Each structure stands twice: as C-alpha cells, then as structure tokens.
Amino acid sequence: MFQPPPNVAKTIQITFEEQTYQVAPGQTVAAALMGEGHLMLRKSVVSGETRAAFCMMGICFDCLLEIDGQPNQQSCMIQVREGMNIQRQLKKGECA
C-alpha cells in the first residue's frame, strides 16, 4: 500500500527504533515509516491497542512519536530530515 516515491535519486538517512533507513526526502515521517513497513506507530493510552497514522493531516493524533528527543510529535506533519532519530511512544508522553 505505502511505497517510497519512484525514481528518487537522493535519499536521506533516518533512524527508527535503532534501525537505520534510507528514505526519500520531502515526505513526512509517518509516510516514510509506513513506506518501510512500519504501520504500528504507537499504542492507545486508553485501551493499549496499537495505532497507525490515520488521517495524515494532523487531526487524529494517532501518529505521535518521539522525534529527536521530543515526545508527542505529529509524524504526519513533520518532514524527514537527515539524521533524524525516531522512537515509538508506548505511553502518554513517554518513549518505548
């Protein structure tokens, strides 16, 4: 379903959960992670059920991740940058 954009010559490196990935610049963190097969981005603080990016426009908050040490970042609204360090949030405002 989600795939990296075709024919992108340049890539940038991001780290997600201690694993490095080469992704196309210009896409959001959520899109890049889903393109690499990571659909579960966090767990609900209420039910504990897994969550994935849903609306992809900053409304639902199901895509919250810790990005470069900052918790509660809407990954669907932030473009990937070279060297980004990304972690899942499994509890409210905390990291995995």
C-alpha positions as CSV (number, residue, x, y, z in Angstrom):
1,M,0.0,0.0,0.0
2,F,2.6,2.6,1.0
3,Q,5.8,2.6,-1.1
4,P,8.6,5.1,-1.4
5,P,8.3,7.5,-4.3
6,P,9.7,6.1,-7.6
7,N,12.9,7.4,-9.3
8,V,14.2,9.3,-6.3
9,A,18.0,9.6,-6.8
10,K,18.9,11.1,-3.5
11,T,18.0,9.6,-0.1
12,I,18.5,10.7,3.4
13,Q,19.2,8.5,6.5
14,I,16.8,8.3,9.4
15,T,16.9,6.0,12.5
16,F,13.7,4.4,13.8
17,E,13.9,2.1,16.9
18,E,17.7,1.8,16.5
19,Q,17.4,0.7,12.8
20,T,18.6,3.0,10.0
21,Y,16.7,3.5,6.8
22,Q,17.4,5.4,3.6
23,V,14.3,7.3,2.6
24,A,13.3,9.9,0.1
25,P,13.4,13.5,1.2
26,G,10.3,15.6,1.1
27,Q,8.0,13.1,2.7
28,T,6.6,13.1,6.2
29,V,8.0,10.9,8.9
30,A,4.7,8.9,9.0
31,A,4.8,8.3,5.3
32,A,8.5,7.3,5.3
33,L,7.9,4.8,8.1
34,M,4.9,3.3,6.5
35,G,6.8,3.0,3.3
36,E,9.4,0.9,5.2
37,G,6.6,-1.3,6.5
38,H,6.1,0.2,10.0
39,L,2.3,0.5,10.3
40,M,2.1,0.4,14.1
41,L,3.4,3.8,15.4
42,R,2.1,3.8,19.0
43,K,-0.3,2.3,21.4
44,S,-3.5,4.0,22.7
45,V,-3.1,5.4,26.2
46,V,-6.7,4.4,27.0
47,S,-7.0,0.8,25.6
48,G,-3.4,-0.2,24.9
49,E,-4.4,-1.1,21.3
50,T,-1.9,-0.4,18.5
51,R,-2.3,2.7,16.4
52,A,-1.2,3.8,13.0
53,A,-1.3,7.1,11.2
54,F,-4.9,7.6,10.2
55,C,-5.8,11.0,8.9
56,M,-2.3,12.1,7.6
57,M,-3.3,15.7,8.2
58,G,-2.7,16.4,11.8
59,I,-6.2,15.9,13.2
60,C,-6.4,12.5,14.9
61,F,-3.0,12.4,16.8
62,D,-2.6,8.6,16.2
63,C,0.8,9.2,14.7
64,L,2.5,10.6,17.8
65,L,6.2,9.7,18.0
66,E,9.3,10.9,19.8
67,I,11.4,12.7,17.2
68,D,15.0,13.8,18.1
69,G,14.2,13.5,21.8
70,Q,10.9,15.5,21.7
71,P,7.8,13.4,22.6
72,N,4.3,13.9,21.2
73,Q,5.4,14.9,17.7
74,Q,2.8,14.5,14.9
75,S,4.8,12.4,12.5
76,C,2.3,13.0,9.7
77,M,3.1,16.8,9.8
78,I,6.9,16.7,10.0
79,Q,9.1,16.2,7.0
80,V,12.0,13.7,7.3
81,R,15.5,15.3,7.9
82,E,18.9,13.8,7.6
83,G,20.0,12.0,10.8
84,M,16.5,12.1,12.5
85,N,16.2,9.8,15.5
86,I,12.7,8.4,15.9
87,Q,11.2,6.3,18.7
88,R,7.7,4.9,19.3
89,Q,5.7,6.3,22.2
90,L,4.1,3.4,24.1
91,K,2.7,5.6,26.9
92,K,1.4,9.1,27.2
93,G,4.3,11.5,26.5
94,E,6.9,8.7,27.1
95,C,9.1,6.7,24.8
96,A,9.5,3.0,24.2
